[in-house]
Amino acid sequence: MEWYLALTFLLSMIIFFMGAGMPIAFAFLGANVIGSWYFMGGENGVTQLLNNGFGGLSKFSLVPIPLFLLMGELFFQTGLGMKMFNAIDRLMGKVPGRLSYVTVVGGTAFSTLSGSSMGSTALMGSLLVPEMERRGYKKHMSIGPILGTGGLAIIIPPSALAVLLGTLAQVDIAKLLIAGIIPGLILASFYVLTIFIHTKLDPDAAPAYEVAAISLLGKLKLITTDVIPMISVMVIIVIMMLTGFATPSESAAFGALGVVILGFIYRCMTWQAFKQSIIGALKVTLMAYLIVFGSATFSQLLAFSGASSGLIYWATSFDLTPIFMLLAMFGVLLLLGTFMEQISIMMLTVPFFFPLAETLGFDLVWFGIIMLLALEIGFTTPPFGLLLFVMKGVAPPGTTMGEIYSAAMPFIFCSLFLVLLMIIFPSIALWLPSFMN
């Protein structure tokens, strides 16, 4: 069978199963079983493919996923994350638009540790948007920062989604995590600048209100007790990976242990909180492992049928520069992001895009960060970005989709500008990982 017919056959089955309402992991598994029966010789082919899939689940590189998720669940269930969030809120005092700044910091922390932009958007939208509206904030100052935090969360370590991408693409996970630090800090500065400009151009967008004054000693106490201990866990994880003292898996284990110790120090580590953290992390981990299983077997099936090599040969046969090929892949990711979830997009595109990127001579760590940003931008791109509809579901009554679209656009432009900078200056992403060599 010609490669394009094999590719069409496999993708059509996946789309059919997803259209029938099957979860993405099971849609891939069903297509893999049928495809292996056809391309690999019946029952023996299915058995071989399943054995290969189980082999993919035994990779040591998958260990950070449940540990990072457990770390995030412990932060949430014990209330340590909210303690840090409230402390930052109080420390900012009467700064115009302070709740918008707090939203960027808090939303990034929540979604980074949870690994779910949709879950973070739903949580932050339901908690903060009503409070900000009660204080007179306009929609673009309350909704926009929450939608924008996903772009930060997806690249700043520890990011469970980055670990999953590194596993699927067989890219060095430690380097991929470290590579997101400088782009993440640049993007955060863009967000802060965007909020600052909004407050200067339209002071009524975030009206000032009275807050209890805190003495210098009180501020130092808040920073020492409620901010530094929480942030130090994430900083230590990064330093351990950057210096080579620990692998990503070991760093994730230290991070989870650090949150447990903090929970006992602050006397908020209850049996109920621990149990709920384990259950929450287990649910997402099982989903992630099913996805890895389906993606690993799908990649092998594409290679066996000749679809992946045929597609790469076809794509590189055009007389296009690598930068135009990159923009084409970026556009595909944006398009898919308007109607698919990020992990589903990764399962569909990683088997094609990373081999193609390697053929074009791109650094795969750099390309991984570009891909993560593209996934998040597509998630908030009007008119069909999924996060926009999640926000509509949790926003106060009367919020229109037009208001949500306009709130998201400035933060989308920030992410697009960061991608442009990374294309012009790849060292933005590659400078820190270079020290790991």
C-alpha positions as CSV (number, residue, x, y, z in Angstrom):
1,M,0.0,0.0,0.0
2,E,1.3,3.5,-0.8
3,W,2.4,5.6,2.1
4,Y,-0.4,8.2,1.7
5,L,-3.1,5.5,1.6
6,A,-1.7,3.9,4.7
7,L,-1.6,7.3,6.5
8,T,-5.1,8.1,5.4
9,F,-6.3,4.7,6.6
10,L,-4.8,5.0,10.0
11,L,-5.9,8.7,10.6
12,S,-9.4,8.0,9.3
13,M,-9.8,5.2,11.9
14,I,-8.7,7.5,14.7
15,I,-11.0,10.3,13.6
16,F,-13.9,7.8,13.3
17,F,-13.4,6.4,16.8
18,M,-13.0,9.9,18.3
19,G,-16.2,11.0,16.4
20,A,-18.0,8.1,18.0
21,G,-17.2,9.4,21.4
22,M,-14.2,7.2,22.4
23,P,-11.5,8.7,24.6
24,I,-8.4,9.7,22.7
25,A,-6.3,6.9,24.2
26,F,-8.8,4.2,23.3
27,A,-9.3,5.7,19.8
28,F,-5.6,5.3,19.2
29,L,-5.5,1.8,20.7
30,G,-8.4,0.7,18.5
31,A,-6.8,2.1,15.3
32,N,-3.5,0.5,16.3
33,V,-5.0,-3.0,16.8
34,I,-6.8,-2.8,13.4
35,G,-3.8,-1.4,11.7
36,S,-1.3,-3.9,13.1
37,W,-3.7,-6.7,12.1
38,Y,-3.7,-5.4,8.5
39,F,-0.1,-4.3,8.1
40,M,1.8,-6.7,10.4
41,G,0.2,-10.1,9.7
42,G,-2.9,-10.6,11.8
43,E,-2.8,-11.9,15.4
44,N,1.0,-12.1,15.6
45,G,1.3,-8.5,14.5
46,V,-1.2,-7.4,17.2
47,T,0.7,-9.4,19.8
48,Q,4.0,-7.9,18.8
49,L,2.6,-4.3,18.7
50,L,1.1,-4.7,22.2
51,N,4.4,-6.1,23.6
52,N,6.2,-3.1,22.1
53,G,3.7,-0.8,23.7
54,F,4.1,-2.3,27.2
55,G,7.9,-2.0,26.7
56,G,7.3,1.7,26.1
57,L,5.6,2.0,29.4
58,S,8.6,0.6,31.3
59,K,10.8,3.6,30.4
60,F,12.5,5.4,33.3
61,S,11.8,8.7,31.6
62,L,8.1,8.3,32.5
63,V,8.7,8.3,36.3
64,P,8.6,12.2,36.7
65,I,5.0,12.4,35.4
66,P,3.3,10.8,38.4
67,L,5.8,12.5,40.8
68,F,5.3,16.0,39.4
69,L,1.5,15.4,39.4
70,L,1.6,14.2,43.1
71,M,3.7,17.3,43.9
72,G,1.0,19.6,42.4
73,E,-1.8,17.7,44.1
74,L,-0.1,18.0,47.5
75,F,0.4,21.8,47.0
76,F,-3.3,22.1,46.2
77,Q,-4.9,19.7,48.7
78,T,-2.9,20.8,51.7
79,G,-3.6,24.5,51.0
80,L,0.1,25.4,50.6
81,G,-0.5,26.7,47.1
82,M,-3.3,29.0,48.3
83,K,-1.2,30.1,51.2
84,M,1.5,31.4,48.8
85,F,-1.2,32.9,46.5
86,N,-2.7,34.9,49.4
87,A,0.7,36.0,50.7
88,I,1.6,37.5,47.3
89,D,-1.8,39.2,47.1
90,R,-1.2,40.9,50.5
91,L,2.4,41.8,49.7
92,M,1.5,43.8,46.6
93,G,-0.6,46.2,48.6
94,K,-2.2,49.0,46.6
95,V,-0.5,48.3,43.3
96,P,-3.0,49.1,40.5
97,G,-4.3,45.9,38.9
98,R,-2.6,43.8,41.6
99,L,-5.1,41.0,41.4
100,S,-4.2,40.7,37.7
101,Y,-0.5,40.3,38.6
102,V,-1.4,37.8,41.3
103,T,-3.5,35.9,38.8
104,V,-0.4,35.5,36.5
105,V,1.7,34.2,39.4
106,G,-0.9,32.0,41.0
107,G,-2.4,30.7,37.8
108,T,1.1,29.8,36.5
109,A,1.9,27.9,39.7
110,F,-1.4,26.0,39.7
111,S,-1.4,25.0,36.0
112,T,2.4,24.2,36.0
113,L,2.1,21.8,38.9
114,S,-1.3,20.3,37.8
115,G,-0.2,19.8,34.2
116,S,-3.7,20.7,33.0
117,S,-4.3,24.1,31.5
118,M,-8.1,23.3,31.3
119,G,-8.3,22.4,35.0
120,S,-6.3,25.5,36.0
121,T,-8.4,27.8,33.9
122,A,-11.6,26.3,35.4
123,L,-10.3,26.7,38.9
124,M,-8.8,30.2,38.6
125,G,-11.8,31.4,36.6
126,S,-14.3,30.2,39.2
127,L,-12.3,31.5,42.1
128,L,-10.9,34.8,40.9
129,V,-13.0,36.3,38.1
130,P,-16.1,36.8,40.4
131,E,-13.9,38.4,43.0
132,M,-12.2,40.7,40.5
133,E,-15.5,41.7,39.0
134,R,-16.8,42.5,42.5
135,R,-13.9,44.9,42.9
136,G,-14.7,46.6,39.6
137,Y,-12.2,45.0,37.3
138,K,-13.0,45.1,33.6
139,K,-13.3,41.8,31.8
140,H,-9.9,42.0,30.0
141,M,-8.1,42.5,33.3
142,S,-9.8,39.6,35.0
143,I,-10.2,37.0,32.2
144,G,-7.1,37.8,30.1
145,P,-4.4,37.0,32.6
146,I,-6.0,33.6,33.5
147,L,-6.1,32.6,29.8
148,G,-2.5,33.8,29.4
149,T,-1.1,31.8,32.3
150,G,-1.3,28.5,30.3
151,G,1.6,29.7,28.1
152,L,3.8,30.1,31.1
153,A,2.7,26.9,32.8
154,I,3.4,24.7,29.8
155,I,7.1,25.7,29.6
156,I,8.2,26.6,33.1
157,P,9.5,23.5,35.0
158,P,8.2,21.4,36.6
159,S,5.8,20.9,33.6
160,A,4.2,17.4,33.4
161,L,3.2,18.2,29.8
162,A,6.8,18.9,28.9
163,V,7.9,15.6,30.4
164,L,5.2,13.8,28.4
165,L,6.3,15.6,25.2
166,G,9.9,14.6,25.9
167,T,8.9,11.0,26.4
168,L,6.8,10.8,23.2
169,A,9.5,12.6,21.1
170,Q,12.5,10.8,22.8
171,V,14.1,14.1,23.7
172,D,16.3,14.7,26.7
173,I,13.7,15.6,29.3
174,A,16.0,17.4,31.7
175,K,17.2,19.7,28.8
176,L,13.6,20.3,27.7
177,L,12.5,21.3,31.2
178,I,15.6,23.6,31.7
179,A,15.1,25.1,28.2
180,G,11.8,26.5,29.2
181,I,13.1,28.7,32.1
182,I,14.4,31.8,30.1
183,P,11.5,31.8,27.6
184,G,9.1,31.5,30.5
185,L,10.6,34.4,32.4
186,I,10.5,36.5,29.2
187,L,6.9,35.6,28.6
188,A,6.1,36.5,32.2
189,S,7.7,39.9,31.8
190,F,5.6,40.4,28.7
191,Y,2.4,39.6,30.6
192,V,3.4,42.0,33.4
193,L,4.1,44.7,30.9
194,T,0.8,44.1,29.2
195,I,-1.1,44.5,32.5
196,F,0.9,47.6,33.4
197,I,0.1,49.2,30.0
198,H,-3.6,48.4,30.5
199,T,-3.6,50.1,33.9
200,K,-1.9,53.2,32.6
201,L,-4.1,53.5,29.5
202,D,-7.3,52.8,31.4
203,P,-7.0,53.3,35.2
204,D,-10.7,52.4,35.6
205,A,-10.0,48.9,34.2
206,A,-8.6,47.9,37.6
207,P,-9.8,50.5,40.2
208,A,-7.9,50.9,43.5
209,Y,-9.5,49.8,46.7
210,E,-8.5,49.9,50.4
211,V,-6.3,47.1,51.7
212,A,-4.9,46.6,55.1
213,A,-1.4,48.1,55.4
214,I,1.4,45.6,56.3
215,S,4.5,46.7,58.2
216,L,8.0,46.0,56.8
217,L,8.4,43.3,59.5
218,G,5.1,41.8,58.5
219,K,6.1,41.7,54.8
220,L,9.4,40.0,55.7
221,K,7.5,37.5,57.8
222,L,5.1,36.7,54.9
223,I,7.9,36.3,52.4
224,T,9.9,34.1,54.8
225,T,7.0,31.9,55.9
226,D,4.5,31.8,53.0
227,V,6.5,32.5,49.8
228,I,10.1,31.4,50.0
229,P,9.5,27.8,51.3
230,M,7.0,27.1,48.5
231,I,9.1,28.6,45.7
232,S,12.3,27.0,47.0
233,V,10.9,23.5,46.2
234,M,10.7,24.4,42.5
235,V,14.0,26.2,42.5
236,I,15.8,23.2,44.1
237,I,14.3,20.9,41.5
238,V,15.7,23.1,38.7
239,I,19.1,23.5,40.3
240,M,19.4,19.7,40.8
241,M,18.7,19.0,37.1
242,L,20.8,21.9,35.9
243,T,23.9,20.8,37.9
244,G,23.4,17.2,37.0
245,F,23.1,16.3,40.7
246,A,19.8,14.4,40.0
247,T,17.9,13.1,37.0
248,P,14.4,14.5,36.3
249,S,12.9,11.5,38.0
250,E,15.0,11.9,41.1
251,S,14.3,15.7,41.1
252,A,10.6,15.0,40.9
253,A,10.8,12.6,43.9
254,F,12.7,15.2,45.9
255,G,10.1,17.8,45.0
256,A,7.2,15.6,46.1
257,L,9.0,14.8,49.4
258,G,9.7,18.5,49.9
259,V,6.0,19.3,49.7
260,V,5.2,16.5,52.1
261,I,7.8,17.9,54.6
262,L,6.4,21.4,54.2
263,G,2.9,20.0,54.8
264,F,4.0,18.5,58.2
265,I,5.9,21.7,59.1
266,Y,2.8,23.8,58.5
267,R,0.5,21.2,60.1
268,C,-1.7,20.9,57.0
269,M,-0.7,17.4,55.9
270,T,-3.8,15.5,56.9
271,W,-4.6,11.9,55.9
272,Q,-7.5,13.2,53.8
273,A,-5.3,15.6,51.9
274,F,-2.7,12.9,51.3
275,K,-5.3,10.4,50.1
276,Q,-7.0,13.0,47.8
277,S,-3.5,13.9,46.4
278,I,-2.7,10.2,45.6
279,I,-6.1,9.7,44.0
280,G,-5.8,12.9,41.9
281,A,-2.3,12.1,40.7
282,L,-3.2,8.5,40.0
283,K,-6.1,9.4,37.7
284,V,-4.1,11.7,35.6
285,T,-1.1,9.4,35.6
286,L,-3.2,6.5,34.3
287,M,-4.5,8.7,31.5
288,A,-1.0,9.8,30.6
289,Y,0.3,6.2,30.6
290,L,-2.5,5.1,28.3
291,I,-1.7,8.0,26.0
292,V,2.0,7.0,26.0
293,F,1.0,3.4,25.2
294,G,-1.2,4.5,22.3
295,S,1.3,6.9,20.9
296,A,4.3,4.5,21.1
297,T,2.4,1.8,19.2
298,F,1.0,4.3,16.7
299,S,4.6,5.6,15.9
300,Q,5.8,2.0,15.4
301,L,2.8,1.3,13.1
302,L,3.5,4.4,11.1
303,A,7.1,3.4,10.6
304,F,6.2,-0.2,9.7
305,S,3.6,0.8,7.1
306,G,6.0,3.4,5.6
307,A,3.6,6.3,6.3
308,S,6.1,8.3,8.4
309,S,9.1,8.0,6.0
310,G,6.9,8.7,3.0
311,L,5.4,11.8,4.6
312,I,8.9,13.1,5.5
313,Y,10.2,12.4,2.0
314,W,7.2,14.2,0.5
315,A,7.4,17.2,2.9
316,T,11.1,17.7,2.2
317,S,10.7,17.3,-1.5
318,F,9.2,20.8,-1.7
319,D,11.6,23.6,-2.5
320,L,10.9,25.4,0.8
321,T,13.3,26.8,3.4
322,P,13.4,25.2,6.8
323,I,11.8,28.3,8.3
324,F,8.7,28.0,6.1
325,M,8.4,24.3,7.0
326,L,8.5,25.4,10.7
327,L,5.8,28.0,10.1
328,A,3.7,25.4,8.3
329,M,4.0,23.0,11.3
330,F,3.3,25.8,13.7
331,G,0.1,26.7,11.7
332,V,-1.1,23.0,11.8
333,L,-0.6,23.0,15.6
334,L,-2.6,26.3,16.0
335,L,-5.4,24.9,13.8
336,L,-5.6,21.6,15.8
337,G,-5.6,23.5,19.0
338,T,-8.9,25.1,18.2
339,F,-10.8,21.8,18.5
340,M,-8.5,19.3,20.1
341,E,-6.9,18.9,23.6
342,Q,-3.1,19.4,23.8
343,I,-2.2,15.7,24.6
344,S,-4.3,14.5,21.7
345,I,-2.5,16.9,19.4
346,M,0.9,15.7,20.6
347,M,-0.1,12.1,19.9
348,L,-1.1,12.9,16.4
349,T,1.8,15.2,15.5
350,V,4.9,14.1,17.4
351,P,5.5,11.0,15.2
352,F,5.6,13.2,12.1
353,F,6.9,16.6,13.3
354,F,10.0,15.6,15.3
355,P,11.5,13.3,12.6
356,L,10.8,16.1,10.1
357,A,12.3,18.7,12.4
358,E,15.4,16.5,12.8
359,T,15.7,16.1,9.0
360,L,15.5,19.9,8.6
361,G,18.4,20.4,11.0
362,F,16.4,21.9,14.0
363,D,17.6,21.4,17.5
364,L,14.9,19.1,19.0
365,V,14.9,20.7,22.4
366,W,14.4,24.1,20.8
367,F,11.7,22.7,18.6
368,G,10.0,21.1,21.6
369,I,9.6,24.5,23.3
370,I,8.3,26.0,20.1
371,M,5.8,23.1,19.9
372,L,4.7,23.5,23.5
373,L,4.0,27.2,23.0
374,A,2.1,26.5,19.7
375,L,-0.1,24.1,21.6
376,E,-1.0,26.6,24.2
377,I,-1.6,29.5,21.7
378,G,-3.9,27.2,19.7
379,F,-5.8,26.4,22.9
380,T,-6.7,30.1,23.4
381,T,-7.1,31.2,19.7
382,P,-10.5,32.6,18.8
383,P,-13.0,31.6,17.7
384,F,-12.8,27.9,18.8
385,G,-10.0,27.6,21.3
386,L,-11.0,25.1,24.0
387,L,-9.9,27.3,26.9
388,L,-12.2,30.1,25.7
389,F,-15.2,27.8,26.1
390,V,-13.9,26.6,29.5
391,M,-13.7,30.2,30.6
392,K,-17.2,30.9,29.3
393,G,-18.5,28.0,31.4
394,V,-17.0,29.4,34.7
395,A,-17.2,33.1,34.1
396,P,-20.0,35.2,35.8
397,P,-23.4,35.3,34.0
398,G,-23.6,37.8,31.2
399,T,-20.0,37.3,30.1
400,T,-20.0,37.1,26.2
401,M,-17.7,35.2,24.0
402,G,-16.7,38.5,22.4
403,E,-15.4,39.8,25.7
404,I,-13.4,36.6,26.2
405,Y,-11.9,36.8,22.7
406,S,-10.8,40.4,23.3
407,A,-9.4,39.6,26.7
408,A,-7.3,36.7,25.3
409,M,-5.8,38.6,22.3
410,P,-3.1,40.7,24.0
411,F,-1.7,37.6,25.8
412,I,-1.8,35.6,22.5
413,F,0.3,38.3,20.9
414,C,2.8,38.1,23.8
415,S,3.3,34.4,23.1
416,L,3.5,34.9,19.4
417,F,6.2,37.5,19.9
418,L,8.1,35.2,22.1
419,V,8.0,32.5,19.4
420,L,9.4,35.1,16.9
421,L,12.2,36.0,19.3
422,M,13.1,32.3,19.7
423,I,13.2,31.8,16.0
424,I,15.6,34.8,15.6
425,F,17.6,34.0,18.7
426,P,17.5,30.2,19.4
427,S,19.9,30.7,22.3
428,I,16.9,32.0,24.3
429,A,16.0,28.4,24.8
430,L,19.3,26.7,24.3
431,W,21.6,28.7,26.5
432,L,20.8,27.1,29.8
433,P,20.7,23.5,28.5
434,S,24.2,24.1,27.0
435,F,25.6,24.1,30.5
436,M,24.3,20.6,31.1
437,N,26.7,19.2,28.5
